[in-house]
Amino acid sequence: MRTTKHLHEMLRLASSTVHACPAEGHMADEHRDVPRDGVEVGSIRPSKASRSVDKLNEEQLARKRAADRKSQQILRQKTRNHIESLEERIRHLENQKSELELAQQRNTQLEEELRNLKAAIASSASITKKTFASKPILPSTLPQIRIDPTQQPIPPRSIPITVKSRDTRIAVPTGIPIPLLAESTDSSTEPSTTPSAYKSNTKRTRRRIELGFGSASPPARSPTPQGVALHPYFIPPSFLKQPSVHAWELPLRLQEPTSPVDKLLYGLIETQKKLLSEGASRSVAIGPLIPNVNVLLAPHLSHLAHPVSRVLCDLLKRMTYRSLIDKLGALLVMYPVYQWQIMNDYESYARIPSHSIPVFAQRSTLHAVWICALGSPKLREMVIADMDRYANEDFIYAFILSINCNWNRDFRDAICWGKDGVSVTKDFWDHCNVLDNWSFDRPFSTTYPELRSAVRFTDYDDLTGVKIEEMNRG
């Protein structure tokens, strides 16, 4: 500062000298290179700012310097604040890195699931009849009957066969003598499938049954055929030793999916079945015993749920149930049923509650896959018997809007937290697997009164229209 002040003072003196003695200006060249206090006069180029500062007195100069310092402090503070905000933003982005990775992983899973569902829906039209709707038929080529042309006719004998016809007994003799040779199985090694009247003959390796006319007097209307050749034939062993089919192995007769709900459920079944065919384990294919409900109660943990429970929960999430507890109960009813449709083994079949086990109509009549989720067996039979009235959106809407699991305890008693998120408690699971705990409110009971014999209707007071159960609690 002293050097600058000294320079300013020298500049002021030089300027005043030039203005005071213009005649002596020619002497400037002689003294231009003569330094003053070690500084060349010609090298000094005073600026406008220097001249303006020179015009300020000490008080003004002090105020200017104070203003400059304050401006610099404000600028430095703004810069510091900006740097701190950027650093805070960097820390925030670094903290979100894990969440971003989870979101990317979830996005990848959803894209893969979407591709699988699209592929399943696209191929459903061609494989539905083959997988579910096909009827058992006889093989196209049966074993040829062995005919022995050298066999001689056997003298006919008469074995009258008595047939009951109301209050009369008619002796009906046969007209063609046929020796029937049939291989039988040993009762000590395999259970016999023949009636009890023939169990005494199961240890014989062959038996011959000869039927024909003899000494017995036939009815006058029964002429005796003449010249009928006799040929022995054998019952193929494949007809006698048919493999037994267990109940859990019998498929359901599901029709081709048409509605979005059917396509979603059918796509889920086919996708998980494909995993089984590729060698996936049981837990990977059908999921745990009790479903995960993250999609309904903790969406941010949906990626931890198994695909079976995730797809079913996502389907129920889009439907308007009476309450959330009824939605959870509906999930517990349908979950084991669709698990068994994915993996048709005894263990999956044994998990299905008795009232949800498929009825005969489901194995013999084509029906939509969503009907399997109806908990009452008689209700499923009645819906399949009259699908024109019940298999429509109006029925589904009234069903989901009126179903009531009658859980009288607190909602928190129905759910629990685990390592994979939210699940249901054993008490709620057991409660929902008892058919008598379910009932149907209005409008289902008023729209379909003929179904009272299939499901339990909620009782209402005729005068007030309030549920009798609520009146009793009050």
C-alpha positions in Angstrom: 0.0 0.0 0.0 2.9 2.4 0.7 4.4 1.8 -2.7 1.0 2.5 -4.4 0.5 5.6 -2.4 4.0 6.8 -3.2 3.4 6.2 -6.9 0.1 8.1 -6.8 1.9 11.0 -5.0 4.6 11.1 -7.7 2.0 11.1 -10.4 0.2 14.0 -8.8 3.4 16.0 -8.5 4.4 15.3 -12.1 1.0 16.3 -13.4 1.0 19.6 -11.5 4.4 20.4 -12.7 3.4 19.9 -16.4 0.4 22.2 -16.0 2.3 24.8 -14.0 5.2 25.2 -16.4 4.2 24.5 -20.0 7.2 26.3 -21.3 9.4 23.9 -19.6 7.8 21.0 -21.4 10.8 20.7 -23.7 12.8 19.7 -20.8 10.8 16.6 -20.2 12.8 14.6 -22.8 16.0 15.4 -20.9 14.6 14.1 -17.6 12.4 11.2 -19.0 14.9 8.5 -18.3 16.0 9.9 -15.0 14.5 7.7 -12.3 12.9 9.1 -9.2 13.3 6.9 -6.1 14.2 4.0 -8.4 11.1 4.3 -10.8 11.2 5.5 -14.3 8.9 8.4 -15.0 8.0 7.2 -18.5 6.8 3.8 -17.2 4.0 5.3 -15.1 0.6 5.2 -16.8 -2.0 6.4 -14.3 -5.5 4.9 -14.9 -8.8 6.6 -14.5 -9.5 4.5 -11.3 -6.3 5.9 -9.8 -7.2 9.4 -10.6 -10.8 8.9 -9.2 -9.3 7.4 -6.0 -7.0 10.4 -5.8 -9.9 12.7 -5.7 -11.4 11.0 -2.6 -10.6 12.2 0.8 -9.7 9.9 3.7 -13.2 9.4 4.9 -14.6 8.6 1.4 -11.7 6.3 0.8 -12.3 4.5 4.0 -16.0 4.0 3.1 -15.1 2.8 -0.4 -12.7 0.3 1.1 -15.3 -0.9 3.6 -17.9 -1.3 0.8 -15.3 -3.3 -1.3 -14.5 -5.5 1.6 -18.2 -6.1 2.2 -18.8 -6.9 -1.5 -15.9 -9.4 -1.4 -17.3 -11.0 1.7 -20.7 -11.4 0.1 -19.2 -12.8 -3.0 -17.1 -15.3 -1.1 -20.1 -16.3 1.0 -22.2 -16.9 -2.1 -19.4 -18.9 -3.6 -19.0 -20.9 -0.4 -22.8 -21.5 -0.2 -22.9 -22.6 -3.8 -20.0 -25.1 -3.2 -21.7 -26.4 -0.1 -25.0 -26.9 -2.0 -23.1 -28.8 -4.8 -21.4 -31.0 -2.2 -24.7 -31.7 -0.5 -26.2 -32.6 -3.9 -23.3 -35.0 -4.6 -23.8 -36.7 -1.2 -27.6 -37.0 -1.8 -27.0 -38.6 -5.3 -24.5 -41.0 -3.8 -27.0 -42.0 -1.2 -29.6 -42.7 -3.9 -27.3 -45.0 -5.8 -28.6 -48.1 -4.0 -32.2 -47.0 -4.6 -31.4 -46.4 -8.3 -29.9 -49.9 -8.6 -33.0 -51.4 -7.0 -35.2 -49.5 -9.3 -33.2 -50.6 -12.3 -33.3 -54.2 -11.1 -37.1 -54.0 -10.6 -37.5 -52.5 -14.0 -35.5 -55.4 -15.6 -37.7 -57.9 -13.7 -40.9 -56.2 -14.8 -39.7 -56.1 -18.5 -38.9 -59.8 -18.3 -42.2 -60.6 -16.7 -44.1 -58.5 -19.3 -42.3 -60.4 -22.1 -43.2 -63.8 -20.5 -46.9 -62.8 -20.1 -47.1 -61.5 -23.7 -45.6 -64.8 -24.9 -48.0 -66.8 -22.8 -51.0 -64.9 -23.9 -50.0 -65.2 -27.5 -49.6 -68.9 -27.3 -52.6 -69.5 -25.1 -55.0 -70.0 -28.0 -53.0 -72.8 -29.4 -52.2 -74.7 -26.3 -55.4 -74.4 -24.2 -57.2 -77.2 -25.9 -54.1 -79.4 -25.9 -53.3 -78.8 -22.2 -56.6 -78.5 -20.5 -59.6 -79.0 -22.7 -58.7 -82.3 -24.3 -60.8 -85.3 -23.5 -59.3 -88.7 -22.9 -59.7 -90.8 -26.1 -58.8 -94.3 -27.1 -55.6 -94.8 -29.1 -56.0 -94.5 -32.8 -54.6 -98.0 -33.4 -55.8 -100.8 -31.2 -53.9 -104.1 -30.8 -55.1 -106.5 -33.5 -57.2 -109.4 -32.5 -55.5 -112.8 -32.9 -57.8 -115.0 -35.0 -57.0 -118.7 -35.3 -58.5 -120.0 -38.5 -58.0 -123.6 -37.5 -60.1 -123.3 -34.4 -63.0 -125.8 -34.5 -66.5 -124.9 -33.4 -67.3 -125.9 -29.9 -70.6 -127.7 -29.3 -73.0 -125.2 -28.0 -74.2 -125.3 -24.5 -76.9 -123.2 -22.9 -76.2 -120.9 -20.0 -79.3 -118.9 -19.2 -78.7 -115.4 -18.1 -81.4 -114.0 -15.9 -82.2 -110.3 -16.4 -84.5 -108.4 -14.1 -87.2 -106.5 -15.8 -89.6 -104.9 -13.3 -91.6 -107.8 -11.7 -90.7 -110.6 -14.3 -87.5 -112.6 -14.8 -86.7 -113.5 -18.4 -84.1 -116.2 -19.4 -82.1 -114.6 -22.2 -79.8 -117.2 -23.9 -77.1 -116.0 -26.3 -77.1 -117.1 -29.9 -73.4 -117.2 -30.7 -71.0 -119.6 -29.0 -67.9 -117.5 -28.2 -64.9 -118.9 -26.3 -63.4 -115.9 -24.5 -59.8 -116.2 -23.4 -58.7 -113.6 -21.0 -55.5 -113.2 -19.1 -56.1 -112.4 -15.4 -53.7 -111.1 -12.8 -52.7 -112.7 -9.6 -54.6 -111.2 -6.7 -51.6 -111.6 -4.5 -49.5 -109.2 -6.5 -52.1 -106.6 -7.8 -55.5 -105.5 -6.6 -58.3 -106.8 -8.7 -60.5 -104.4 -10.6 -63.2 -107.0 -11.4 -66.5 -107.3 -9.5 -66.7 -109.4 -6.4 -68.5 -112.2 -8.2 -65.4 -112.9 -10.2 -62.7 -112.5 -7.5 -62.6 -116.3 -7.1 -61.3 -116.7 -10.6 -58.4 -114.2 -10.4 -55.8 -116.8 -9.7 -56.4 -118.7 -12.8 -54.2 -117.9 -15.7 -56.9 -118.3 -18.3 -60.6 -118.8 -18.3 -63.1 -119.8 -21.0 -66.7 -118.7 -21.1 -68.9 -120.5 -23.5 -72.3 -119.3 -24.2 -74.8 -120.9 -26.7 -78.0 -122.8 -27.2 -78.5 -126.2 -25.7 -81.3 -128.2 -24.1 -82.9 -125.2 -22.6 -86.0 -124.0 -24.4 -85.5 -120.5 -25.8 -88.3 -118.1 -26.4 -90.2 -118.6 -29.6 -89.0 -115.2 -30.9 -85.3 -116.1 -30.6 -84.2 -117.9 -33.8 -81.0 -119.9 -33.8 -78.4 -118.5 -36.2 -76.9 -121.1 -38.5 -73.4 -121.4 -39.9 -71.7 -118.9 -37.5 -68.0 -119.5 -37.4 -66.2 -119.4 -34.0 -63.0 -117.4 -33.6 -61.1 -117.0 -30.3 -59.8 -113.6 -29.4 -57.8 -112.2 -26.5 -58.4 -109.1 -24.3 -55.2 -107.0 -24.7 -53.3 -106.9 -21.4 -53.2 -103.0 -21.7 -57.0 -103.1 -21.1 -56.7 -105.2 -17.9 -53.7 -103.4 -16.4 -54.6 -99.7 -16.8 -52.4 -97.4 -14.6 -54.3 -95.7 -11.8 -54.7 -91.9 -12.0 -54.7 -90.0 -8.8 -57.1 -87.1 -8.1 -54.4 -84.5 -8.0 -53.2 -85.6 -11.5 -56.6 -85.0 -13.1 -56.5 -81.7 -15.1 -59.2 -79.1 -15.1 -61.1 -78.4 -18.3 -60.3 -74.8 -18.8 -61.6 -72.9 -21.8 -59.6 -70.6 -24.0 -58.9 -67.3 -22.1 -60.9 -64.4 -23.4 -61.1 -61.7 -20.6 -58.0 -59.8 -19.3 -58.4 -61.6 -15.9 -58.4 -65.1 -17.6 -55.4 -64.1 -19.7 -53.4 -62.9 -16.7 -54.2 -66.0 -14.6 -53.6 -68.4 -17.5 -50.3 -66.6 -18.4 -49.1 -67.0 -14.8 -49.9 -70.7 -14.8 -48.1 -71.3 -18.1 -45.1 -69.2 -17.3 -44.5 -71.1 -14.0 -45.1 -74.4 -15.7 -42.4 -73.6 -18.2 -40.0 -73.0 -15.4 -40.8 -76.5 -14.0 -40.2 -78.0 -17.4 -36.8 -76.3 -17.5 -35.8 -77.9 -14.2 -36.8 -75.2 -11.7 -37.2 -76.2 -8.1 -40.6 -76.3 -6.3 -40.0 -73.1 -4.4 -39.1 -71.3 -7.5 -42.1 -72.5 -9.5 -45.0 -72.1 -7.0 -43.6 -70.1 -4.1 -43.8 -70.5 -0.3 -46.7 -72.0 1.7 -48.1 -68.6 2.8 -48.1 -65.8 0.2 -46.2 -62.5 0.5 -48.5 -59.4 0.4 -45.9 -56.6 -0.3 -47.8 -55.5 -3.4 -50.9 -54.7 -1.3 -49.3 -53.3 1.9 -45.6 -52.4 1.1 -45.3 -51.6 -2.6 -41.7 -50.5 -2.2 -40.8 -54.1 -1.3 -42.7 -55.7 -4.2 -39.5 -57.0 -5.7 -39.1 -59.3 -2.7 -42.4 -61.1 -3.4 -42.6 -64.4 -5.4 -44.1 -64.1 -8.9 -47.2 -66.1 -8.0 -48.2 -64.0 -5.1 -47.0 -60.8 -6.8 -49.2 -61.4 -9.9 -52.3 -62.4 -7.8 -51.8 -59.4 -5.5 -51.5 -57.1 -8.4 -54.7 -58.5 -9.9 -56.6 -58.0 -6.6 -55.1 -54.5 -6.2 -57.0 -53.4 -9.3 -60.4 -54.8 -8.0 -62.8 -53.0 -5.6 -63.3 -55.1 -2.6 -65.4 -54.1 0.4 -62.3 -53.7 2.6 -58.6 -54.5 2.5 -59.0 -57.4 4.9 -61.5 -59.1 2.5 -59.0 -58.6 -0.3 -56.3 -60.4 1.8 -58.7 -63.2 2.5 -59.6 -63.6 -1.1 -55.9 -64.0 -1.9 -55.5 -66.8 0.7 -58.4 -68.7 -1.0 -57.1 -68.6 -4.5 -53.4 -68.9 -3.8 -53.2 -72.7 -3.1 -55.6 -73.5 -5.9 -53.4 -71.8 -8.6 -50.3 -73.3 -7.0 -51.7 -76.8 -7.6 -52.6 -75.9 -11.2 -48.9 -75.0 -11.7 -47.6 -78.2 -10.0 -50.1 -81.1 -10.1 -48.6 -83.2 -7.3 -49.9 -84.6 -4.0 -48.2 -81.9 -1.8 -49.8 -79.0 -3.7 -53.1 -80.8 -3.7 -53.0 -81.5 0.0 -52.6 -77.8 0.7 -55.9 -76.9 -0.9 -58.7 -76.5 1.7 -61.5 -79.0 1.4 -64.0 -76.5 0.1 -61.6 -75.4 -2.7 -60.8 -78.8 -4.0 -62.0 -79.0 -7.7 -65.5 -80.5 -8.1 -66.5 -82.9 -10.9 -68.0 -80.1 -13.0 -64.5 -78.5 -13.2 -63.0 -81.7 -14.6 -65.8 -82.4 -17.0 -67.1 -79.0 -18.3 -65.2 -76.3 -20.0 -65.1 -73.2 -17.8 -63.1 -70.0 -17.2 -60.0 -70.1 -15.0 -61.3 -67.4 -12.7 -64.1 -69.8 -11.5 -61.5 -71.8 -9.6 -61.1 -68.9 -7.2 -64.7 -69.2 -6.0 -64.4 -70.7 -2.5 -67.7 -72.6 -2.3 -67.8 -75.9 -4.2 -71.6 -75.7 -4.7 -71.2 -72.2 -6.0 -68.7 -73.4 -8.6 -71.1 -76.1 -9.7 -74.0 -73.7 -10.1 -71.9 -71.1 -11.9 -70.6 -73.8 -14.4 -74.1 -75.2 -14.8 -75.4 -71.8 -15.9 -72.5 -69.8 -17.3 -74.8 -67.7 -19.4 -76.1 -66.1 -16.3 -73.1 -66.1 -14.0 -69.9 -66.1 -16.1 -69.9 -62.4 -16.8 -68.5 -59.1 -15.4 -71.7 -58.3 -13.5 -71.4 -61.4 -11.4 -67.7 -60.8 -10.8 -68.4 -57.2 -9.7 -71.2 -58.2 -7.3 -69.0 -61.1 -5.9 -65.9 -59.0 -5.1 -68.0 -56.1 -3.8 -70.0 -58.2 -1.4 -67.7 -60.9 -0.1 -67.0 -60.7 3.6 -64.5 -62.8 5.5 -66.0 -61.6 8.9 -62.6 -61.0 10.6 -63.7 -59.4 13.9 -60.2 -58.8 15.3 -57.9 -55.9 14.6 -56.3 -55.6 11.2 -52.8 -55.7 12.8 -53.6 -59.2 14.1 -53.9 -60.4 10.5 -50.5 -59.4 9.2 -46.9 -59.9 10.3 -43.5 -58.7 9.1 -40.7 -61.1 8.0 -37.4 -61.0 6.2 -39.2 -60.7 2.8 -41.7 -58.1 3.8 -45.3 -58.4 4.9 -47.2 -61.7 5.2 -50.3 -62.9 7.0 -50.5 -64.5 10.4 -51.4 -68.2 11.0 -54.6 -67.1 12.8 -55.9 -65.2 9.8 -54.8 -68.0 7.4 -56.8 -70.6 9.5 -59.8 -68.2 9.7 -60.0 -67.7 5.9 -59.7 -71.5 5.2 -63.0 -72.2 7.0 -65.9 -71.8 4.6 -68.4 -71.0 7.4 -66.5 -67.8 8.2 -67.4 -66.3 4.8 -70.6 -64.6 3.9 -72.0 -62.3 1.2 -73.4 -58.9 1.7 -75.6 -56.8 -0.6 -75.8 -56.4 -3.6 -74.8 -60.0 -4.2 -77.5 -61.4 -1.9 -80.2 -59.3 -3.6 -79.1 -59.8 -7.1 -78.6 -63.6 -6.9 -81.0 -64.8 -4.2 -81.1 -68.3 -5.8 -77.5 -68.9 -4.7 -78.5 -68.9 -1.0 -78.1 -72.6 -0.9 -74.6 -72.4 -2.2 -73.2 -69.6 0.0 -74.1 -67.9 3.3 -75.8 -64.6 3.0 -75.3 -61.8 5.6 -78.5 -61.3 7.6 -80.0 -57.8 7.6 -82.6 -56.3 9.8 -85.8 -55.8 7.7 -86.7 -52.4 9.3 -83.3 -50.7 9.6 -81.4 -52.5 6.9 -78.4 -52.8 9.2 -76.5 -56.1 9.5 -77.8 -58.1 12.5 -74.2 -59.0 13.4 -73.3 -55.3 13.7 -76.5 -54.7 15.8 -75.5 -57.4 18.2 -72.0 -56.0 18.5 -73.4 -52.6 19.2 
